[in-house]
Amino acid sequence: HIWGVSSDFDDPVTVSLGGEQYPAQVSGNFWYLNFPPLKQGGPFNLTATGTQSGSVTLNNVMIGEVYLCGGQSNMQFTVLMGFNATEEVADAARYPQIRVTTIGQTNISSTPLTELIALEQQWTQASPASIGGNIWDDFSAVCWFFGKKLADANPGLAIGLISNNWGGTIIEAWSSPDALAKCNISSKSYDDNNDFNVDNDDIKDSNKFFNDDVDSTLPNPNQNSVLWNAMISPYLSHTIYGVLWYQGESNINEALKYACMFPAMIQDWRAKWVNNNDFYFFFVQLAPWSAGKSSMVPDTRNAQLVALNLPRVGFATAVDLGDVGSPYTNIHPRDKQDVSARLYNAASVVAYGENNPAYDYPWVRNVTFSYKTDKTIAALVSFATPQTLVLKPMTCPQGIDTNNCDNWSFYLSDGKWYPTTTQSIVASSSGDQVEVTISFDIVGRGKPRGLRYGYSSWPLCTVFNSEGMPAIPFEWLD
């Protein structure tokens, strides 16, 4: 789908592409064209010609699949900031079939726009220069590494990547008033002043927008719908194949609300997209970081998973990919290669119909409690996965408050959680199980009522499948 503006009113416009000509629809001085299905490939020259208004030609045009990469700072995090940056930037020269663009961060609006206010990086052929730009500017590491994986798996496929994100932002800013209304949230701005505020000290301390050298004139993106209006609405007439989404850190104090807002936003985006209202959507379950209140992050991780009830949605968990030594603080882990590989695993199954065992995360299926001895409580945990299970040792990293780390915890009828790390694999005909035990004098503590695994801001992930994929953290209440 393409469109443009002619200098002459009702001037007929013809578009030529790949040796074929297509008449555009004209309304006043605005024209548009919905192409029939086209064979992927390129590069091509595209020319729009008006009878009276002359012509415009775009060179080096590719036909393929486009992904929009949205969210906050972990999506904005650039290739140059991550692991193996020098090698990764140089490697971009191998992917001339990929095109990239980065949206500027002066784009906010109180009303929906049809054109972007600013671009950080116009559509550019992938190269070391276009992928290895300034830190925080271009190009998004998660977006790029996903594009590489997709290109490696589909030789010859042309790929377009749109980096459209803003660090420290809340989901309300990316949601239309219609989406917010589904969750009983008014269209009133989240923050009516011109300060860039997030009500979470850990995010303030670890986001580049709260550094001392931040530009005080930076517009406030944390207002309801302003990024939907300025950064998403202009793309509604574009054709996209899917969305990659890495966001949620700025909403960790409102998990129940997020469980409504996140799927509502996805449904609303699809409903409003003009040419493809069933595009795929893939998100990242939040990575470990030393958030102040340990339960807020795992609750938000659970809230993210509600979106899996929607069709054509997949995810990549990052719960085992913490980076305590990140120079950008541990809210920004540098390993974006594994995150993107897992996003590709999701896409390979959900969007491309492949059988990829790497997407078979172990999910809790059942928990059964028993007493091994008078002082030992056991929980037998069954996971839904076709793979065998593997236990790996894991301890709370140095520098992380142990209150933010959790492996296994029993919930007893005295209303308290009791941590343990004693675990073992139990083979069964229906698949491997994990037996978890805790031993102490249970007098006065009561019976087991629940079990948690990795339910903290910094999960101690010890259960993996044979593909190396971590079990999804859970809270099971009997």
PEDA-V337750 format. One record per pair of residues at least 24 apart in sequence whose ideal C-beta (glycine too) atoms are under 7 Angstrom apart, sorted by the first residue. I is the first residue (numbers start at 1). J is the second residue. D is the distance in whole Angstrom. If there is no record, write none. Layout:
i=(I & I)
j=(J & J)
d=(D & D)
This chain:
i=(1 & 1 & 1 & 1 & 1 & 2 & 2 & 3 & 3 & 3 & 3 & 4 & 4 & 5 & 5 & 6 & 6 & 6 & 7 & 8 & 8 & 8 & 11 & 11 & 11 & 11 & 12 & 12 & 13 & 13 & 13 & 14 & 15 & 15 & 16 & 17 & 17 & 18 & 34 & 38 & 39 & 40 & 40 & 40 & 41 & 42 & 60 & 62 & 62 & 62 & 63 & 64 & 64 & 64 & 64 & 65 & 65 & 65 & 66 & 66 & 66 & 66 & 66 & 67 & 67 & 67 & 67 & 67 & 67 & 68 & 68 & 68 & 68 & 68 & 69 & 69 & 69 & 69 & 69 & 69 & 69 & 69 & 69 & 70 & 70 & 70 & 70 & 70 & 71 & 71 & 71 & 71 & 72 & 72 & 72 & 72 & 72 & 72 & 72 & 72 & 73 & 73 & 73 & 73 & 73 & 74 & 74 & 75 & 75 & 75 & 75 & 75 & 76 & 76 & 76 & 76 & 76 & 77 & 77 & 77 & 78 & 78 & 78 & 78 & 78 & 78 & 78 & 78 & 79 & 79 & 79 & 79 & 79 & 80 & 80 & 81 & 81 & 81 & 81 & 82 & 82 & 82 & 83 & 83 & 83 & 89 & 89 & 89 & 90 & 92 & 92 & 92 & 92 & 93 & 93 & 95 & 95 & 95 & 96 & 96 & 97 & 97 & 97 & 97 & 98 & 98 & 98 & 98 & 98 & 99 & 99 & 99 & 99 & 99 & 100 & 100 & 100 & 100 & 100 & 101 & 101 & 102 & 102 & 102 & 102 & 103 & 103 & 103 & 105 & 106 & 107 & 107 & 108 & 108 & 108 & 108 & 108 & 109 & 109 & 109 & 110 & 110 & 111 & 112 & 112 & 113 & 113 & 113 & 113 & 114 & 115 & 116 & 117 & 136 & 138 & 139 & 140 & 141 & 142 & 142 & 142 & 142 & 142 & 143 & 145 & 145 & 145 & 146 & 146 & 146 & 146 & 149 & 149 & 149 & 150 & 164 & 166 & 166 & 167 & 167 & 167 & 168 & 168 & 168 & 168 & 168 & 168 & 169 & 169 & 169 & 169 & 170 & 170 & 170 & 171 & 171 & 171 & 171 & 171 & 171 & 172 & 172 & 173 & 173 & 173 & 173 & 173 & 173 & 173 & 174 & 174 & 174 & 174 & 175 & 175 & 175 & 175 & 175 & 176 & 176 & 176 & 177 & 178 & 179 & 179 & 179 & 180 & 180 & 182 & 183 & 183 & 183 & 183 & 187 & 187 & 188 & 189 & 189 & 190 & 190 & 190 & 191 & 191 & 191 & 194 & 195 & 196 & 196 & 197 & 198 & 198 & 199 & 200 & 200 & 200 & 201 & 202 & 202 & 202 & 202 & 203 & 203 & 203 & 205 & 206 & 206 & 206 & 232 & 236 & 236 & 236 & 237 & 237 & 239 & 239 & 240 & 240 & 241 & 241 & 242 & 242 & 242 & 242 & 242 & 242 & 243 & 243 & 244 & 244 & 245 & 245 & 246 & 248 & 248 & 248 & 249 & 249 & 251 & 252 & 252 & 252 & 252 & 253 & 255 & 255 & 255 & 255 & 258 & 258 & 259 & 259 & 262 & 262 & 262 & 262 & 263 & 263 & 263 & 263 & 266 & 266 & 266 & 267 & 278 & 280 & 280 & 280 & 280 & 281 & 281 & 282 & 282 & 282 & 282 & 282 & 282 & 283 & 283 & 284 & 284 & 284 & 284 & 284 & 285 & 285 & 285 & 285 & 285 & 286 & 287 & 287 & 287 & 287 & 287 & 288 & 288 & 288 & 288 & 288 & 289 & 289 & 289 & 290 & 290 & 290 & 290 & 290 & 290 & 291 & 291 & 294 & 294 & 294 & 294 & 297 & 298 & 298 & 298 & 301 & 312 & 314 & 314 & 314 & 314 & 315 & 316 & 316 & 316 & 317 & 317 & 317 & 317 & 319 & 319 & 319 & 319 & 319 & 320 & 320 & 322 & 324 & 324 & 324 & 357 & 357 & 358 & 358 & 360 & 360 & 360 & 360 & 360 & 360 & 361 & 361 & 361 & 362 & 362 & 362 & 362 & 362 & 363 & 364 & 364 & 367 & 367 & 369 & 369 & 372 & 375 & 375 & 375 & 375 & 376 & 376 & 377 & 377 & 377 & 377 & 377 & 378 & 378 & 379 & 379 & 379 & 379 & 380 & 380 & 380 & 381 & 381 & 381 & 382 & 382 & 383 & 385 & 385 & 387 & 387 & 387 & 388 & 388 & 388 & 389 & 389 & 389 & 389 & 389 & 390 & 390 & 390 & 391 & 391 & 391 & 391 & 392 & 392 & 393 & 394 & 394 & 394 & 396 & 396 & 400 & 404 & 404 & 404 & 405 & 405 & 405 & 406 & 406 & 406 & 406 & 406 & 406 & 407 & 407 & 407 & 408 & 408 & 408 & 408 & 409 & 409 & 410 & 410 & 410 & 411 & 411 & 411 & 411 & 412 & 412 & 412 & 412 & 412 & 413 & 413 & 413 & 414 & 414 & 414 & 417 & 423 & 434 & 449 & 449 & 450 & 450 & 450 & 450 & 451)
j=(34 & 237 & 238 & 239 & 275 & 32 & 33 & 30 & 31 & 32 & 237 & 31 & 48 & 29 & 30 & 31 & 50 & 53 & 53 & 50 & 52 & 53 & 50 & 51 & 52 & 53 & 50 & 51 & 48 & 49 & 50 & 49 & 46 & 48 & 47 & 44 & 46 & 44 & 275 & 63 & 63 & 64 & 157 & 158 & 158 & 158 & 125 & 97 & 99 & 158 & 158 & 157 & 158 & 159 & 160 & 157 & 159 & 241 & 160 & 162 & 239 & 240 & 241 & 161 & 240 & 241 & 242 & 243 & 244 & 162 & 164 & 235 & 240 & 243 & 140 & 142 & 143 & 161 & 162 & 163 & 164 & 165 & 244 & 164 & 165 & 174 & 243 & 245 & 165 & 245 & 246 & 247 & 165 & 166 & 167 & 168 & 169 & 247 & 249 & 250 & 167 & 168 & 207 & 208 & 332 & 246 & 332 & 140 & 142 & 143 & 165 & 246 & 136 & 140 & 165 & 166 & 167 & 141 & 332 & 336 & 133 & 135 & 136 & 137 & 138 & 139 & 140 & 141 & 131 & 132 & 139 & 141 & 144 & 132 & 135 & 135 & 141 & 328 & 334 & 141 & 334 & 336 & 334 & 335 & 337 & 128 & 131 & 132 & 128 & 126 & 127 & 128 & 131 & 127 & 128 & 126 & 148 & 151 & 125 & 126 & 151 & 157 & 158 & 159 & 126 & 147 & 151 & 159 & 161 & 123 & 124 & 125 & 126 & 160 & 124 & 126 & 130 & 139 & 161 & 162 & 163 & 137 & 138 & 139 & 163 & 163 & 164 & 231 & 166 & 219 & 230 & 231 & 219 & 221 & 226 & 227 & 230 & 226 & 229 & 230 & 226 & 229 & 229 & 229 & 233 & 229 & 230 & 233 & 234 & 234 & 234 & 234 & 230 & 208 & 163 & 163 & 165 & 336 & 244 & 246 & 336 & 339 & 340 & 244 & 336 & 337 & 340 & 244 & 340 & 343 & 344 & 340 & 341 & 344 & 344 & 231 & 221 & 227 & 207 & 208 & 209 & 196 & 198 & 203 & 207 & 209 & 250 & 221 & 222 & 227 & 250 & 222 & 250 & 251 & 247 & 251 & 258 & 261 & 262 & 265 & 224 & 261 & 221 & 222 & 223 & 224 & 225 & 226 & 227 & 227 & 228 & 232 & 265 & 225 & 228 & 261 & 265 & 268 & 225 & 228 & 268 & 225 & 268 & 264 & 265 & 268 & 224 & 225 & 264 & 257 & 260 & 261 & 264 & 224 & 225 & 224 & 223 & 224 & 222 & 223 & 224 & 220 & 222 & 223 & 220 & 220 & 220 & 222 & 222 & 222 & 250 & 253 & 250 & 252 & 253 & 292 & 290 & 291 & 292 & 331 & 249 & 250 & 331 & 329 & 329 & 331 & 332 & 269 & 272 & 273 & 274 & 274 & 275 & 275 & 276 & 276 & 279 & 279 & 280 & 279 & 280 & 281 & 282 & 347 & 351 & 279 & 281 & 282 & 343 & 281 & 283 & 284 & 286 & 300 & 304 & 286 & 331 & 300 & 291 & 296 & 297 & 300 & 296 & 299 & 300 & 302 & 303 & 300 & 303 & 303 & 306 & 303 & 304 & 306 & 307 & 306 & 307 & 309 & 310 & 307 & 310 & 313 & 310 & 312 & 312 & 347 & 350 & 351 & 312 & 313 & 314 & 315 & 316 & 343 & 346 & 347 & 307 & 315 & 315 & 316 & 318 & 339 & 343 & 315 & 316 & 317 & 318 & 319 & 318 & 318 & 319 & 321 & 322 & 333 & 319 & 322 & 457 & 458 & 459 & 330 & 331 & 457 & 330 & 400 & 401 & 404 & 457 & 458 & 404 & 457 & 403 & 404 & 456 & 457 & 457 & 455 & 456 & 473 & 473 & 350 & 346 & 347 & 349 & 350 & 346 & 342 & 343 & 346 & 342 & 361 & 470 & 472 & 454 & 459 & 461 & 470 & 473 & 461 & 470 & 458 & 397 & 399 & 400 & 387 & 467 & 467 & 469 & 385 & 386 & 387 & 465 & 467 & 469 & 469 & 471 & 472 & 389 & 463 & 465 & 471 & 472 & 472 & 474 & 476 & 451 & 476 & 448 & 478 & 437 & 439 & 440 & 441 & 442 & 437 & 439 & 410 & 437 & 438 & 442 & 448 & 435 & 437 & 410 & 436 & 448 & 451 & 426 & 433 & 435 & 433 & 434 & 436 & 431 & 433 & 471 & 431 & 465 & 465 & 466 & 467 & 432 & 465 & 466 & 425 & 432 & 434 & 463 & 465 & 464 & 465 & 466 & 423 & 425 & 462 & 463 & 462 & 464 & 462 & 460 & 461 & 462 & 458 & 460 & 458 & 456 & 457 & 458 & 456 & 458 & 460 & 452 & 454 & 455 & 456 & 459 & 460 & 454 & 460 & 462 & 436 & 451 & 452 & 453 & 452 & 455 & 438 & 448 & 451 & 449 & 450 & 451 & 477 & 445 & 446 & 447 & 448 & 449 & 446 & 447 & 449 & 444 & 445 & 446 & 452 & 462 & 463 & 477 & 478 & 475 & 476 & 477 & 478 & 476)
d=(5 & 6 & 7 & 5 & 5 & 7 & 5 & 7 & 6 & 4 & 7 & 6 & 6 & 6 & 6 & 6 & 5 & 5 & 4 & 6 & 4 & 5 & 4 & 6 & 5 & 5 & 7 & 5 & 6 & 7 & 5 & 5 & 7 & 5 & 5 & 6 & 5 & 5 & 7 & 5 & 7 & 5 & 6 & 6 & 6 & 6 & 7 & 7 & 6 & 4 & 6 & 6 & 3 & 5 & 7 & 7 & 6 & 4 & 4 & 7 & 7 & 5 & 6 & 6 & 7 & 6 & 5 & 7 & 6 & 5 & 6 & 7 & 5 & 5 & 5 & 7 & 4 & 6 & 6 & 5 & 6 & 7 & 5 & 5 & 5 & 7 & 6 & 5 & 5 & 5 & 4 & 3 & 6 & 6 & 5 & 6 & 5 & 5 & 6 & 6 & 3 & 6 & 6 & 7 & 6 & 5 & 6 & 6 & 6 & 7 & 4 & 4 & 6 & 6 & 5 & 7 & 5 & 5 & 6 & 7 & 7 & 5 & 6 & 7 & 6 & 6 & 6 & 6 & 5 & 6 & 6 & 5 & 6 & 5 & 5 & 5 & 7 & 6 & 7 & 5 & 5 & 5 & 5 & 6 & 7 & 5 & 6 & 3 & 6 & 5 & 6 & 5 & 4 & 6 & 6 & 5 & 6 & 6 & 6 & 6 & 6 & 7 & 5 & 7 & 4 & 5 & 6 & 5 & 7 & 5 & 7 & 6 & 7 & 5 & 6 & 6 & 6 & 5 & 5 & 6 & 7 & 7 & 4 & 6 & 4 & 7 & 5 & 6 & 6 & 6 & 4 & 5 & 5 & 6 & 4 & 7 & 5 & 6 & 4 & 4 & 7 & 7 & 6 & 5 & 4 & 6 & 6 & 6 & 5 & 6 & 6 & 5 & 6 & 6 & 7 & 6 & 7 & 4 & 7 & 6 & 5 & 6 & 5 & 6 & 6 & 5 & 3 & 6 & 4 & 5 & 6 & 6 & 6 & 4 & 6 & 6 & 5 & 6 & 5 & 6 & 6 & 7 & 5 & 6 & 4 & 5 & 6 & 5 & 6 & 6 & 6 & 5 & 5 & 6 & 6 & 6 & 7 & 5 & 6 & 6 & 5 & 7 & 5 & 6 & 6 & 7 & 7 & 6 & 4 & 5 & 6 & 7 & 6 & 6 & 6 & 6 & 5 & 7 & 6 & 5 & 5 & 6 & 6 & 5 & 5 & 4 & 6 & 7 & 4 & 6 & 4 & 5 & 6 & 6 & 7 & 7 & 4 & 5 & 5 & 5 & 5 & 6 & 5 & 6 & 5 & 6 & 5 & 7 & 6 & 7 & 5 & 7 & 7 & 7 & 6 & 6 & 7 & 5 & 5 & 7 & 6 & 6 & 7 & 7 & 4 & 4 & 7 & 7 & 6 & 6 & 5 & 5 & 7 & 5 & 5 & 6 & 5 & 6 & 7 & 5 & 4 & 7 & 6 & 7 & 6 & 6 & 5 & 5 & 6 & 7 & 4 & 4 & 5 & 5 & 6 & 6 & 6 & 6 & 6 & 4 & 5 & 5 & 6 & 4 & 5 & 7 & 4 & 6 & 4 & 4 & 5 & 7 & 6 & 7 & 5 & 6 & 5 & 7 & 6 & 6 & 6 & 7 & 7 & 6 & 5 & 7 & 6 & 5 & 7 & 5 & 5 & 6 & 7 & 5 & 5 & 6 & 6 & 5 & 7 & 5 & 6 & 6 & 7 & 6 & 7 & 4 & 6 & 6 & 7 & 4 & 7 & 5 & 6 & 5 & 7 & 3 & 7 & 4 & 6 & 5 & 4 & 6 & 6 & 5 & 6 & 5 & 6 & 6 & 7 & 4 & 6 & 5 & 5 & 5 & 4 & 5 & 6 & 6 & 7 & 6 & 3 & 7 & 7 & 4 & 6 & 3 & 4 & 6 & 7 & 6 & 6 & 6 & 6 & 5 & 6 & 6 & 6 & 4 & 4 & 6 & 4 & 6 & 6 & 6 & 5 & 5 & 6 & 5 & 6 & 6 & 7 & 7 & 7 & 5 & 7 & 5 & 7 & 6 & 5 & 4 & 7 & 5 & 4 & 6 & 5 & 5 & 4 & 7 & 6 & 6 & 6 & 6 & 6 & 6 & 4 & 6 & 7 & 5 & 7 & 5 & 6 & 5 & 7 & 5 & 7 & 5 & 7 & 6 & 5 & 6 & 5 & 6 & 7 & 5 & 6 & 7 & 5 & 4 & 5 & 6 & 5 & 7 & 5 & 6 & 4 & 6 & 6 & 6 & 5 & 7 & 6 & 6 & 6 & 6 & 6 & 6 & 6 & 7 & 4 & 6 & 5 & 7 & 7 & 5 & 6 & 5 & 5 & 6 & 5 & 5 & 6 & 6 & 5 & 4 & 6 & 6 & 7 & 4 & 6 & 5 & 7 & 7 & 6 & 4 & 7 & 5 & 6 & 6 & 5 & 3 & 7 & 7 & 5 & 5 & 7 & 6 & 6 & 3 & 5 & 5 & 7 & 5 & 5 & 7 & 7 & 6 & 7 & 5 & 7 & 6 & 4 & 6 & 5)
